[in-house]
Amino acid sequence: MARLSRSAAALRILGDDLDPAELTAVLGKEPDRFERKGDTIALPKQGFRTASTGSWKINASRMEPGNLDAQVAQILQGTTDNLGVWQDLCRRFDVHLFCGLFLSDENEGFCISPETMRLLGARGIAVDFDIYAAGKE
């Protein structure tokens, strides 16, 4: 099995009554991006959208070749180790790790270490995978 070509990862916390300042305070780390439900968000090209829910996000650096273990470590670095805080957030909000997996060949794969699975599981963080396959020529 060939190694994963590229990977992207982001911790996403979503919820209608999400207060970004509260999350920053309890997690101990500034997000890369946040919005409150109802915020008006400027779109990159033109126009605006209204945030349908609150969000608080930390992005990891994209990795080539893919390395989800390193990305999870980067995201969690500097956040609280207090599992009670994480459990409370997971009870109140949708907390998940988005993983974008980019394949450049038909048979690529990856492994997530037991330590990374333990870190995510103990915090109650779900993992979402989006897999982008290589195009056919």
Residue, then its C-alpha position, 0 to 999 in steps of 0.5 A: m500500500a502506497r502512502l497517502s499523498r496529502s492530508a488536511a485536518a481541522l478541529r471544528i466545533l459547531g453550535d447555535d449558541l456557541d460563544p467563541a470567547e468562551l471556547t478560547a478561554v476554556l480550551g486555552k488556544e486561539p482559533d484560526r477562524f470563528e463566527r457566531k450564528g447570524d454573523t455576516i461573513a464576506l465571501p472571498k470573491q464577492g457578496f456575503r453570507t449569514a452564518s447559519t450556526g456558530s463555529w470555532k476552528i483550528n486548522a493544521s498545516r497541510m502535509e505532503p505526504g499525508n500525516l494525520d498523527a502530526q496534524v492532530a498533535q499540531i491541533l491539540q498542542g496548547t489546548t487543555d488536557n482537562l477531559g471534563v472540559w472536552q466532555d462538556l463541549c462535546r455534550r453541548f456542541d458538534v465537535h469533530l476532526f475534519c480530515g481531507l485525504f488526497l490520493s494521487d494513486e489508486n492504492e494509497g492508505f494511511c494509519i492512525s496511531p493508537e496514541t492519536m486515537r486515544l487522544l481523540g477518543a478520550r476527548g470525545i472528538a469524532v473524526d470525519f473523512d473526506i477522500y479525494a481520489a485521483g482523476k482518471e486519465 
